C-alpha cells in the first residue's frame, strides 16, 4: 500500500492530471500487460516444479516409465504449466498495436491464460507434493546434516538408491519444500491467485473482449443461410452479435453453386504389354 501524503511528484512522472476519461484505458493497458507477464513468471515456476518433481521421484527410487500413478501426476503438472504458457505465447503472437504504437497482448488469450494459472496454482503444488512424497516436510533440520551423532545413521536409512547420494536426495526435498511448503510458497500462491486481478476480473475481461458474435454468426449462417445476418431485432442490434471481429469468417455466407459443367476427360492411352523376363536372375 502506497499513500501519497503531501509528496512532491516531478512533472515528468505525472501520467494523468485530472484526465479521468483516460483512466479506463490506462487500467486496461496495465492489467492486460501484467496478466501476460504473470503467465510467464508462473510458467518458470512450473518448470522448477516439473524438474524438481522428476528429480525427487528418481531420488526416491521410482521409475516414471513404470510408475503409472506418478507418471500420470507428472503429465497433469506438465499439462497445467504448458497449457497456460501456450495462452501467453498466443497473446503475444496475436498482439495488436494500441493508438500509441505499443504492442498490446491479445486480451482474450492473456486473460484465459492468467485465469487458468490462477485457478490451478494449488493443483500445481498438490501434484508436486504427490510425486515428491512426504519426505519434503519430515526431513530432520539442516543442522542434523553435520551432526556426527546422527548424520551417518540418517544417510544409511534415507538413501533410496545406491547411485544417488543421500545428500542429493535431501537437497532436492528441501528445494521442493521451499517451493511449495514454506512461507514464501504460500505468498507465491496468493499472488498467483490475486496478482494482476482476481479471477473474477479475468472473467469480466474475457467476456468483454471475446468475439461471441462471430460464433453466433457462424452457426446462424450454417442454420439459416444468412437469413438473420442483419443482426437486428426491430431497430436494435442484438447483444450477442454486436461484437463482431472482422476478418475471421466470410461475410457473404453460403453461395448457391453455379450450374454444373461437364468437362470431357482425355482419352486414356493403352499401356504397352511388356514381355515376360526369361533367364536366371543373379
N, C-alpha and C positions, 0 to 999 in steps of 0.2 A: 504494500500500500504506500503510495507516494502522495503527500499532501503539500501543495504549494501555498505557503502562508507568507505573503509579502516577500516573494522571491523574485529577484530580477532575472528575466529571461532575455538574452540578446535577441535582437530583431531577426537575425539570420536563422535563429532556431524556432521562430514562430511560423507554424504552418497554416493555422486558421486564426483569424482575429475578428470574430463576430460573423463570419460567413457560414452560418449554420446550415444553409442549404447544401453545402458540400460535405457535411458530416456523415451522411449515409454512404456516399461513395468512398470516403476515407475509411470508414469502418469495414465496408465490404472488401476493399482492397487489402487492408491489413489482415482480415480474417482469412481470406482466400489464400494469400501467400503463407500465412502462419500455419494453416492446416496442412498444406502440402509439405512444408518443412517438418512438421510433426511426423508425417508419414516416413520421411527419410530417416529421421532420428530413431524412431522405434523399429524401423527395418534393420538398422545397425544393431540395436539392442537384441532384436530377434536373431540376428546372425550369431551373436555371442551365446544366446541360449541354445541354439542348434549345435554349435560347435562344442560347447561345454557339455551338453547332454550326450553327444556321441562319445566324447572322451570319458565321461562318467560311467556310461554303460560298459565301455571297454575295460576301464579300471575295476569295475565291479565283477568282471569275469564273464559278461554276457556277450553274445554274438548277435548283432542286429539282423544278420542274414537268416538266422534260425529262431530268434526270439520274437514270435509273431506279435505278442502284446506290446512289447517295447518298440518294435518297428512301426506298428500302427500309430502309436503315440508320437513318434518322431515325424511320421508323414503328416499327421494332423498339425503338428507345430510348423512344419515347412509350409503346409497349405495356408495357414493363417498368415504367416510372415510374407510369403511371396504373393498372396492374394492382395493384401492392402498395398504392398510395394508396387505391384503392377498398376494399381489405380493411380499411384503417384507418378509413375512413368507416363501413363496415358494423359494425366493432367498436364504434363509438360509438352508431350507430343501435340496435343490439341489446344495449345495455348493460343490466345489472341492478343493483339496489341490494344491497349487501352488508349483513350484520347491523347495521352501524353507520350505514347510510343513505348510504354513499358509492357513487357510480355506478362500477361495475366493468365495464370493456370486455369484450365477448364474447371469451372465451379462444380459441375456435377461429379466428375471423376475425383476431384480433390476432396469434396465433402464425403463422397461414398467411401473413399479410402480412409479418411480420418474416422468416420463412423465405424467402419469395420475394425480398425485398430482399437478405438476407444472401448468398444463393447466386447473385445476379445483379449484384452491385455491380461485379464485374470486367468483366462484359459491358457495363455502362453505360460504363465507361472505354474499353473496346475500341471501342464504337460511336462515342463522341465522337472518338477518335483517327482512326477510319475516315473520318468526314465532314470532319474538320479538316485532315488531311494532315500531312506530316512537318515542315511549317514551324514547328510549335509547339515543336520541340526543336532545329531547325537555324538558328534566327534568331541573328544576332550579338547580343552582350550589349547591355544598355541604354546602356552608355557610348558605343557607336558611334552612337547616335541624334543626338548633339550633336557628333560629331567632324567638323569641316569637311572633312577629307580623305576621308571615306567616306560621310557622310550623304547627299549629293546622288546619288552613284552607286547606293547601296542603294535610295533612293527610286525611282530610274528603273528599276532591274531588278526590284524586288519589288512594283511596282504592277500588279495584275491587271485592274483595271477603272478606266476614266478617271473615273468618278463616285464612286469610293471611294478616299480618300487612303491613301497608304502608311502613315501614322501610325495610322489606324484599323485597318488590317489587322494590323499588328504588335501593337497594343494587345489586340485580341481573341485573337490567337495566344498571347500571354503569359498572358492570363486562362485559356485552356484549359490551358496548361501548369501554371499554379498549381493548377487544379482536379484535374488527372489525372496529372501527371508530375513532381510536386515531392515534397519530404519530407512536407509537410502532406497531400498527396494519398494517399501511402502510409499515413500514420497514419489518415486517414479510412477507407481501405479496410479496415484491420484492425478498427477499432471497429465498422464496419458489419457485419463478419462475426461478431465475437465479443461485441460490446456487448449487454448485456441478456441474455446467454446464447448459447452457441454453437448452431449448427444442430441438434445432437442434442438439446439441451434443448427447442427448439421442437417437434421431432418427438414427444418424450415427452408434452408438454402437449397437442398436437393429438390424439394417440391417447388420452390420459387423458380428454379432455373431449368428443371427437367423439361425437355420438349415433348410433353404429353400430347400436344395437338398433333404432332407428326404421327404418333402411334394410332391415334383415333382416325386421322385421315387415311392411313394405310388400310385399316380394317374396313372403313366405310367405302373406300374405293373398291375393295375386294367384294364387299357385300352388295353395294348399291351402284357400282359402276359410275361413281361420281355424282349421283343424284343429289347428295347432301353436301356438295363441295362449296356451297355458298356460305356455310358456317354461320348461318343466322337463324334465329327463332324469332319471327316477327321482324322488328327493327333492331334487335340486339344481337351482338356477337356472342356465340356460345362460349362459356367459360373454358370448356375443355379443349377448344380448338383455337383459342386466340393466341396462344404462344407458339406460333409456327417457327420452325427453324429452317431457313431457306437452303435449298441445295441438297437436302437429304433424300428426296424422292421426286419423281416426275409430277408435274402439275396437271398434265393432261388427263391422267387416269388411263383406263384401258381404252384401246383404239380398236375399231371394227376392222378386221383384216380385209384387204382388197380381194377381188375375185381371183380364184386360183388360175395359174397359168401352167399349161402343160409344156414342158421343155423336152424336146426329143433327145434321147440318150444316144451317145455314139455307139456304133456297132462294135461288138466285142470281137476282136480278132481271134482266130483259132490258134491254140498253142501247138507248136510243132511236136510231132511224135519222135522221141529220141530212141535210137536202137538200144537194145539191152547190151550191157557190158559182157564181154567174153574174156576168157583168160583167167589166170590166177593172180589174186592180189597179194602183195607182199605184206 
